[in-house]
């Protein structure tokens, strides 16, 4: 960052971006987070571990590392996390179910992406857990959940962010896990390449 470079973190589980978020806060000041994930990651601790992958966004909010977070594609979260999302004005959550229902009723993905992006400030960091995708695209990730996005839906959302004039500061791509085939790695590598291209815009 000090050398004027954009930084990408390739995980690892989703606990790993905490240091990256700290560094971006120190370097850029205020920014928002676009969080693509099947999970809210807002647990104060998970099985007694404070700095778990299920707590990354809770910990980052506690440290004040970003102004707000927009979590997209959620489909697995607990009552405690739901209550926090409802109470904390810094958190906006879009569940996969609600997004799908709007599209079934006639809303376009373009309209929904524009609505999502409206919540974000001028500087944005992308935190992308691969399990935000349909598990057909990432079957050996650690905590796959039925439902989720296609790769093109995610890239269209990022393109909408960039087309709005907002700046993408950096991103992480985490939870890409090896399996018996190269499928997960193939999907992860293609997304990494596509997102790096967008980071240079």
Backbone torsions as a table, in degrees:
resi	resn	phi	psi	omega
1	UNK	NA	-41.9	-179.9
2	UNK	-64.4	-25.3	179.0
3	UNK	-88.1	6.8	178.6
4	UNK	80.8	19.2	-179.2
5	UNK	-96.0	152.6	170.3
6	UNK	-85.3	142.4	-173.8
7	UNK	-112.6	134.1	174.7
8	UNK	-122.6	131.3	175.6
9	UNK	-105.3	124.7	176.4
10	UNK	-108.4	115.2	-176.2
11	UNK	-84.5	176.8	7.4
12	UNK	77.5	159.5	175.4
13	UNK	-78.1	174.8	-169.1
14	UNK	-78.8	5.6	171.6
15	UNK	-78.5	-19.4	-170.2
16	UNK	-66.9	-27.8	-176.1
17	UNK	-73.6	-2.9	-175.7
18	UNK	-58.1	-45.6	178.6
19	UNK	-65.0	-37.3	177.8
20	UNK	-63.7	-42.0	178.0
21	UNK	-64.1	-38.8	176.1
22	UNK	-60.7	-44.3	-179.1
23	UNK	-65.5	-40.4	178.6
24	UNK	-66.3	-37.5	176.7
25	UNK	-62.1	-45.7	179.6
26	UNK	-62.7	-36.9	-174.1
27	UNK	-85.6	-43.4	-171.6
28	UNK	-102.8	-15.3	-173.7
29	UNK	80.3	-134.7	-174.4
30	UNK	-77.0	139.9	173.5
31	UNK	-159.6	162.4	174.6
32	UNK	-105.2	167.0	-179.3
33	UNK	-120.3	127.1	167.7
34	UNK	-94.9	116.8	-170.5
35	UNK	-116.3	111.2	177.8
36	UNK	-103.0	119.2	-170.3
37	UNK	-169.4	149.9	170.7
38	UNK	-76.9	-17.8	-174.2
39	UNK	-120.6	151.3	-179.2
40	UNK	-77.1	-27.8	179.9
41	UNK	58.4	39.0	-177.0
42	UNK	-115.3	20.3	178.3
43	UNK	-78.0	134.2	176.9
44	UNK	-59.2	-30.2	174.4
45	UNK	-162.4	159.4	178.5
46	UNK	-129.8	117.3	-176.7
47	UNK	52.9	40.0	176.5
48	UNK	83.7	-1.3	-177.3
49	UNK	-102.8	112.7	-175.1
50	UNK	-66.3	-39.4	-173.9
51	UNK	-102.5	46.4	-179.7
52	UNK	-85.9	170.4	176.6
53	UNK	-65.3	-20.0	178.5
54	UNK	-84.8	-0.5	-174.2
55	UNK	-124.3	3.8	-172.7
56	UNK	-56.8	-45.7	-176.5
57	UNK	-76.1	-32.5	174.5
58	UNK	-61.3	-48.3	-178.7
59	UNK	-63.7	-40.9	180.0
60	UNK	-65.6	-39.2	176.3
61	UNK	-65.6	-41.3	178.6
62	UNK	-60.1	-34.8	179.5
63	UNK	-85.5	-5.0	-179.9
64	UNK	67.0	38.1	-173.9
65	UNK	-79.8	-16.1	175.8
66	UNK	-147.4	161.1	-175.8
67	UNK	-74.2	-39.1	-179.6
68	UNK	-160.1	164.9	-179.6
69	UNK	-134.2	136.6	174.9
70	UNK	-116.8	108.7	-177.6
71	UNK	-98.0	127.9	-170.7
72	UNK	-126.1	133.8	177.1
73	UNK	93.0	14.8	-175.5
74	UNK	-63.2	135.7	175.9
75	UNK	-149.5	9.2	177.1
76	UNK	-153.4	102.6	179.0
77	UNK	-153.4	158.7	-174.7
78	UNK	-94.2	172.0	180.0
79	UNK	-60.0	-40.2	-179.3
80	UNK	-61.5	-41.1	178.7
81	UNK	-68.6	-39.9	178.4
82	UNK	-61.6	-41.3	178.4
83	UNK	-64.3	-40.9	179.1
84	UNK	-64.4	-42.6	178.5
85	UNK	-61.1	-36.6	-179.3
86	UNK	-73.7	-28.4	-172.8
87	UNK	-96.0	-28.5	-173.3
88	UNK	-97.0	114.8	-177.3
89	UNK	-65.5	-14.2	-179.9
90	UNK	-79.2	-11.2	-173.6
91	UNK	-111.2	128.2	171.3
92	UNK	-122.6	126.0	-178.3
93	UNK	-117.6	133.2	173.3
94	UNK	-116.9	111.7	178.4
95	UNK	-78.7	152.4	176.7
96	UNK	-59.7	-40.4	-178.3
97	UNK	-61.2	-46.2	-179.0
98	UNK	-65.6	-41.0	178.6
99	UNK	-63.5	-43.9	179.1
100	UNK	-64.0	-41.2	-179.8
101	UNK	-63.7	-37.8	177.5
102	UNK	-65.5	-39.0	178.6
103	UNK	-69.3	-37.8	176.2
104	UNK	-61.5	-30.8	-179.5
105	UNK	-85.3	-0.2	173.9
106	UNK	116.9	-7.2	178.8
107	UNK	-69.4	141.7	177.9
108	UNK	-87.1	155.6	175.7
109	UNK	-64.1	-32.1	176.4
110	UNK	-59.3	-48.1	-179.8
111	UNK	-62.1	-42.9	-179.0
112	UNK	-67.2	-40.1	178.2
113	UNK	-63.6	-41.0	178.2
114	UNK	-62.9	-38.3	177.9
115	UNK	-66.0	-42.3	178.6
116	UNK	-60.7	-47.2	-175.8
117	UNK	-65.7	-30.5	-179.5
118	UNK	-56.8	-26.3	-178.6
119	UNK	-76.6	-12.8	-170.9
120	UNK	-97.3	147.6	178.2
121	UNK	-78.2	-170.6	-173.8
122	UNK	-71.3	-28.5	177.6
123	UNK	-110.4	131.7	-173.3
124	UNK	-136.1	138.7	171.1
125	UNK	-111.0	136.4	179.9
126	UNK	-101.4	123.8	173.4
127	UNK	-114.3	113.0	-168.5
128	UNK	-121.1	106.2	171.1
129	UNK	-87.7	125.6	-175.3
130	UNK	-58.4	-23.3	179.7
131	UNK	-73.7	-0.4	168.2
132	UNK	-67.1	-20.2	176.6
133	UNK	-80.0	163.5	168.2
134	UNK	-56.0	129.9	-177.5
135	UNK	-62.7	-12.0	170.4
136	UNK	-61.1	-24.1	179.9
137	UNK	-93.7	-13.6	-178.0
138	UNK	-148.8	58.9	-171.6
139	UNK	-65.0	-23.8	-177.5
140	UNK	-103.4	12.1	171.5
141	UNK	-62.3	159.0	-169.7
142	UNK	-62.6	-37.9	-175.9
143	UNK	-134.8	67.4	179.9
144	UNK	-67.3	145.9	179.8
145	UNK	-134.9	134.8	179.1
146	UNK	-57.7	146.8	-176.1
147	UNK	102.4	-159.9	173.2
148	UNK	102.0	177.5	-171.1
149	UNK	-92.2	161.5	162.9
150	UNK	-86.4	165.8	176.9
151	UNK	-63.9	-38.2	-178.4
152	UNK	-67.5	-32.8	176.1
153	UNK	-63.4	-43.6	179.5
154	UNK	-64.0	-46.2	-178.6
155	UNK	-66.2	-34.5	176.4
156	UNK	-65.0	-39.1	176.8
157	UNK	-62.2	-44.2	178.6
158	UNK	-65.3	-40.2	176.9
159	UNK	-62.0	-39.0	177.3
160	UNK	-62.7	-40.3	176.0
161	UNK	-58.8	-48.4	-178.0
162	UNK	-68.7	-39.7	179.5
163	UNK	-64.5	-22.1	179.8
164	UNK	-76.4	-8.7	-178.3
165	UNK	94.9	-1.4	177.4
166	UNK	-74.5	155.8	-178.7
167	UNK	-103.2	128.5	173.9
168	UNK	-89.5	112.4	-174.4
169	UNK	-77.5	-37.4	-175.5
170	UNK	177.7	179.4	178.5
171	UNK	-158.8	164.1	168.1
172	UNK	-123.2	149.9	174.5
173	UNK	-130.0	110.2	-169.4
174	UNK	-127.3	168.1	175.6
175	UNK	70.9	16.3	172.7
176	UNK	-76.7	112.8	-172.8
177	UNK	-112.0	143.1	177.6
178	UNK	-70.8	152.1	176.6
179	UNK	-135.8	-163.9	179.9
180	UNK	-73.9	-19.2	175.7
181	UNK	-118.6	179.2	179.3
182	UNK	-92.9	11.8	-171.4
183	UNK	-60.8	-52.6	-178.7
184	UNK	-59.6	-43.3	179.7
185	UNK	-64.4	-37.2	178.5
186	UNK	-62.3	-49.5	179.3
187	UNK	-62.2	-45.6	-179.7
188	UNK	-61.8	-42.7	-178.8
189	UNK	-65.8	-40.1	179.9
190	UNK	-66.8	-39.5	176.7
191	UNK	-66.2	-41.9	178.9
192	UNK	-59.1	-45.4	178.8
193	UNK	-61.4	-47.6	-177.8
194	UNK	-63.7	-39.6	-179.4
195	UNK	-72.1	-36.1	176.7
196	UNK	-62.7	-39.8	176.6
197	UNK	-59.5	-41.4	-179.6
198	UNK	-70.9	-28.6	179.5
199	UNK	-67.4	-23.4	-179.9
200	UNK	-84.8	-7.1	-177.6
201	UNK	-72.9	NA	NA
